[in-house]
Amino acid sequence: MNTPRPRLDPAVADARRAVRTLLAQALDESVVRPGDLVLVALSGGPDSLALAAATAFEAPKQGLRAGAVVVDHALQAGSEAVASRASRQASELGLGPVTVRRVAVGSAGGPEGAAREARHASIAEVAAETGSPLVLFGHTLDDQAESVLLGLARGSGPDSLSGMTPLARRDAGPAYGRPLLGLRRHTTRQACAVAGLVPWDDPQNDDPAFARVRVRNTLMPTLERELGAGVPEALARTADQLREDSAALDHFAEEMAEDIAEHSEAGISLSARALHANPPALRQRLVRLAVESEFGVTLSRVQTLEVCRLVTDWTGQGPIDLPGVRASRTGDRLQFSAG
C-alpha cells in the first residue's frame, strides 16, 4: 500500500510557485541561461528568508544555481551577528556561494535612501564578482501597496505609482527579480514557520520615525478598517494597471521619436508641430525621452511642463535653462543643447 505524500503547506506552495514563474520568465526572456547563478538578497527577515527557501528548491529544477548576498548595513548594534546568522541559514538551505558584505551608509537622500543606495551598490558588486545576471528581492504585495500610498502622498507621477516591476532589466548591473509581489507578508511568515526557519525581525520595521512604517502600522490598518479588507490588493492592482499603461506610452513615444527627432552637433531637436498634435502624456514623454537619451538628464514634471510651454504656449519667449540642458524654440523645432 502506497503511503500518501504529505500535503504541501499552501504558503510554501505559493512561494515556490511564485519563484518558479519568475525564473521561467527570466529564462524565456534570456535574462538568465541554464547554469547561471541567481542571487537572493537576504536580510534574514521573513520575506527574504521565505524567498531563499523557495529559490533553493526551485532554481535547480530549472537548471540554475542559487546563491545569496547578505548586506550588513552596520546601523544597529549586533548587525554583524544578524548577517552571520542569515549567511548560515542560506548555507543550510543549500544556497551557495553566500557572500556577506559590510557597507558604510552615508547620509544623502535620508536614512532610508542612503541605506538603499549602499545596499544596491554592494549587491551589484557581488553580482559582478560572481557573474550573476539576476538578483531576487523579497518584496511582497504589502511592500507594493505601501509604495503606491507613499507615491500618492508625495504627488508622484505614474512611473512612481507603477510600483516595483516583477522582473526588471537595468542599464547596468544585474536584472532585478521580485517574485513575491503577489504574496502577502503573512504568507512569507507562514512559509518560514512551516519550514522551521526562524526569521530576524528588524526593529526599524516598527520605528515610526520612518514614513513607510507609519504607512504600514497606522495608515494601512485605518484604511482597511474604514474601507474594508482588500485595500493592499487594490493598490497593487492599481500599480499593475499603471505599469501597463506607462509601458504602452513609453513604447509609442520611442516609436514616434524616430520620426520627429533630428540630431545635430549641438544636440537634438523635436518637431513642435508633432508635439502639439499629441496628447500631453505622450508629448511630455517625448520631451523627457529626448533629454534623457541625449544628455543623460532626467527632467522633473515641473521642468517638463515648463519646456512643453514652448510648444503649447509659445509667444516668442527665450530659452529655458535646465540642469545641464538648454531648451529653446526656433520656428517649428524645439531644440535641446548642452547647457
C-alpha positions in Angstrom: 0.0 0.0 0.0 1.4 3.4 -1.0 1.8 5.9 1.7 0.2 9.2 0.7 2.6 12.1 0.3 2.2 14.8 3.0 0.3 17.8 1.7 2.4 20.8 0.9 1.5 23.8 3.1 -0.2 26.5 0.9 2.2 29.2 2.0 5.2 27.2 0.9 3.5 26.2 -2.3 2.6 29.8 -3.1 6.2 31.0 -2.5 7.7 28.2 -4.7 5.1 28.8 -7.4 6.0 32.5 -7.5 9.7 31.8 -7.7 9.1 29.1 -10.4 7.1 31.5 -12.5 9.6 34.3 -12.4 12.6 32.1 -13.1 10.7 30.6 -16.1 10.1 34.2 -17.3 13.7 35.1 -16.8 14.8 32.0 -18.9 12.2 32.7 -21.6 13.4 36.3 -21.9 17.1 35.2 -21.8 17.8 37.3 -18.7 19.4 34.1 -17.4 20.6 30.9 -19.1 20.8 27.4 -17.8 23.8 27.1 -15.5 23.7 30.7 -14.4 23.9 31.8 -10.8 20.8 33.5 -9.3 21.4 35.5 -6.2 18.9 36.1 -3.4 19.3 39.4 -1.5 18.9 38.0 2.0 18.4 40.1 5.1 17.3 37.3 7.4 13.8 38.7 7.6 10.7 36.6 6.9 10.2 37.8 3.3 13.8 37.3 2.1 14.1 34.0 4.1 11.0 32.6 2.6 12.3 33.6 -0.8 15.7 32.0 -0.1 14.0 28.7 0.8 11.8 28.7 -2.3 14.7 29.7 -4.6 16.9 26.9 -3.2 14.1 24.4 -4.0 13.1 25.8 -7.5 16.3 27.0 -9.1 18.0 23.6 -9.6 14.8 22.3 -11.2 15.2 24.9 -13.9 18.9 24.2 -14.4 20.0 27.3 -12.4 22.4 27.7 -9.5 21.2 29.7 -6.4 23.4 31.7 -4.1 22.8 34.6 -1.7 24.2 38.0 -0.8 23.8 39.4 2.7 24.4 43.1 3.3 25.4 44.3 6.8 24.5 48.0 6.9 26.3 48.4 10.3 23.5 50.7 11.5 22.4 48.7 14.6 24.2 47.0 17.4 24.7 43.4 16.7 24.2 43.8 12.9 27.3 41.6 12.3 25.7 38.7 14.2 22.4 39.2 12.3 24.3 39.0 9.0 26.3 36.0 10.1 23.1 34.2 11.1 21.4 34.9 7.8 24.5 33.6 6.0 24.3 30.3 8.0 20.6 30.0 7.2 21.3 30.4 3.5 24.1 27.8 3.5 21.8 25.3 5.5 19.1 25.8 2.8 21.7 24.8 0.1 22.4 28.2 -1.3 25.9 28.8 -2.5 28.0 30.8 -2.8 26.9 33.0 0.1 28.6 36.4 0.3 28.4 38.8 3.3 29.3 42.4 2.7 29.5 45.2 5.3 28.8 48.6 3.9 29.2 52.2 5.0 25.9 54.1 4.8 26.1 57.8 4.0 23.5 60.5 4.7 22.5 61.7 1.2 18.8 61.1 0.4 17.8 60.4 4.1 18.5 57.3 6.1 16.3 55.0 4.0 17.6 56.3 0.7 21.2 56.2 1.8 20.9 52.6 3.1 19.1 51.5 -0.1 21.9 53.1 -2.3 24.6 51.4 -0.3 22.8 48.1 -0.3 22.2 48.1 -4.1 25.8 49.2 -4.9 27.1 46.3 -2.8 24.7 43.8 -4.3 25.8 44.9 -7.8 29.4 44.4 -6.9 28.8 40.9 -5.6 26.7 40.1 -8.7 29.6 41.3 -11.0 32.2 39.3 -9.0 30.1 36.1 -9.1 28.9 36.5 -12.7 25.2 36.6 -11.6 22.8 38.2 -14.1 19.8 38.1 -11.8 19.2 39.2 -8.2 16.0 38.3 -6.4 14.4 40.5 -3.7 11.8 39.6 -1.2 9.4 42.5 -1.7 5.7 41.4 -1.2 2.3 42.7 -2.2 2.3 44.7 1.1 5.5 46.5 0.1 4.0 47.3 -3.3 0.8 48.7 -1.7 2.9 50.8 0.7 4.9 52.2 -2.2 1.8 53.2 -4.1 0.4 55.0 -1.0 3.7 56.8 -0.4 3.8 57.9 -4.1 0.2 59.2 -3.9 1.0 61.2 -0.8 4.1 62.7 -2.5 2.2 63.6 -5.7 4.3 61.3 -7.7 3.6 60.5 -11.4 2.6 57.2 -13.0 6.1 55.9 -13.2 6.4 56.0 -9.4 2.8 54.9 -8.8 3.5 51.9 -11.0 5.4 50.4 -8.1 8.0 47.7 -8.4 8.3 45.6 -11.5 8.4 41.8 -11.0 11.3 41.4 -13.5 13.3 44.5 -14.4 16.3 44.7 -16.7 18.7 47.6 -15.9 21.0 49.7 -17.9 24.0 48.4 -15.9 24.4 45.5 -13.5 22.2 42.5 -12.9 18.5 42.4 -13.6 16.2 42.6 -10.5 13.5 40.0 -9.8 10.8 40.3 -7.2 8.8 37.0 -7.3 6.8 37.6 -4.2 4.9 40.8 -5.3 1.7 38.8 -5.5 2.0 37.4 -1.9 1.0 39.0 1.4 3.5 39.4 4.1 1.7 36.9 6.4 2.2 34.3 3.7 6.0 34.6 3.8 6.0 34.4 7.6 3.8 31.3 7.5 6.2 29.7 4.9 9.1 30.3 7.3 7.2 28.8 10.2 6.3 25.7 8.3 9.8 25.2 7.2 11.2 25.6 10.7 13.0 28.8 9.7 13.3 31.5 12.4 13.4 34.9 10.8 15.0 38.1 12.2 12.6 40.9 12.9 14.3 44.2 12.2 13.4 46.7 15.0 13.4 49.5 12.4 10.3 48.0 10.8 8.4 49.3 13.9 10.1 52.6 14.2 7.6 55.4 13.5 10.4 57.7 12.5 10.2 56.1 9.1 7.3 57.1 6.8 6.9 53.6 5.4 6.5 52.3 8.9 3.8 54.8 9.6 2.0 53.8 6.4 2.3 50.1 7.4 1.3 50.3 11.0 -1.1 53.2 11.1 -2.4 54.3 7.7 -3.0 50.9 6.1 -4.9 49.5 9.1 -7.0 52.6 9.2 -7.9 52.4 5.5 -8.8 48.7 5.8 -10.9 49.5 8.9 -12.8 52.3 7.2 -13.0 51.0 3.6 -13.0 47.2 4.2 -10.5 44.5 3.6 -8.6 44.3 0.3 -7.0 47.7 0.2 -3.5 46.4 -0.3 -4.6 44.2 -3.1 -6.5 47.1 -4.7 -3.4 49.3 -4.5 -1.2 46.6 -6.0 -3.7 46.1 -8.9 -3.6 49.9 -9.5 0.2 49.6 -9.7 -0.1 46.8 -12.3 -2.5 48.8 -14.4 -0.4 52.0 -14.3 2.7 50.0 -15.2 1.0 48.5 -18.2 -0.3 51.9 -19.4 3.2 53.6 -18.8 4.9 50.8 -20.8 2.5 51.3 -23.7 3.0 55.1 -23.7 6.8 54.7 -23.5 6.6 52.3 -26.4 4.6 54.8 -28.5 7.0 57.6 -27.5 10.1 55.7 -28.6 8.5 54.8 -32.0 7.4 58.4 -32.6 10.7 59.9 -31.5 12.4 58.2 -34.5 10.1 60.2 -36.9 10.1 63.7 -35.2 13.7 63.9 -33.8 16.7 65.3 -35.5 20.2 65.0 -34.2 22.9 67.6 -34.7 26.3 68.6 -33.3 24.6 70.9 -30.8 22.2 68.3 -29.5 18.7 67.1 -30.5 15.5 68.8 -31.7 11.9 67.8 -32.0 9.1 68.9 -34.3 7.0 71.4 -32.3 4.0 70.7 -34.6 4.1 67.0 -34.0 4.4 67.5 -30.2 1.5 69.9 -30.2 -0.7 67.4 -32.1 -0.2 64.7 -29.4 -1.9 64.3 -26.0 0.0 65.8 -23.0 1.1 62.4 -21.7 2.8 61.5 -24.9 4.2 65.0 -25.5 5.8 65.0 -22.1 7.3 61.6 -22.6 8.8 62.6 -25.9 10.4 65.6 -24.2 11.8 63.6 -21.3 13.0 60.8 -23.7 14.9 63.3 -25.9 16.6 64.9 -23.0 17.5 61.7 -21.2 18.7 59.8 -24.3 20.8 62.8 -25.5 22.2 64.2 -22.2 21.5 61.6 -19.5 19.4 64.2 -17.6 16.0 63.2 -16.1 13.6 66.1 -16.1 11.1 66.5 -13.2 7.4 67.1 -14.0 7.7 70.8 -13.3 10.7 71.1 -15.7 8.9 69.1 -18.3 5.8 71.2 -18.2 7.8 74.4 -18.5 9.6 73.0 -21.6 6.2 72.0 -23.1 5.0 75.6 -22.8 7.5 76.3 -25.6 5.2 74.1 -27.7 1.7 74.8 -26.5 2.0 78.5 -25.3 4.9 79.9 -27.4 4.8 83.6 -27.9 8.4 84.1 -28.8 9.9 83.6 -25.3 13.5 82.8 -24.9 15.3 79.6 -23.9 14.9 77.7 -20.7 18.0 76.8 -18.7 17.7 73.4 -17.0 20.4 71.4 -15.2 22.9 70.6 -17.9 20.5 71.3 -20.7 19.1 74.4 -22.5 15.7 74.2 -24.3 14.7 76.7 -26.9 12.2 77.2 -29.7 13.3 78.1 -33.3 10.5 78.0 -35.8 9.0 74.6 -35.8 11.8 73.0 -33.9 12.1 72.5 -30.1 15.8 72.4 -29.6 17.9 70.9 -26.7 21.6 71.7 -26.3 24.1 71.3 -23.6 23.6 74.0 -21.0 
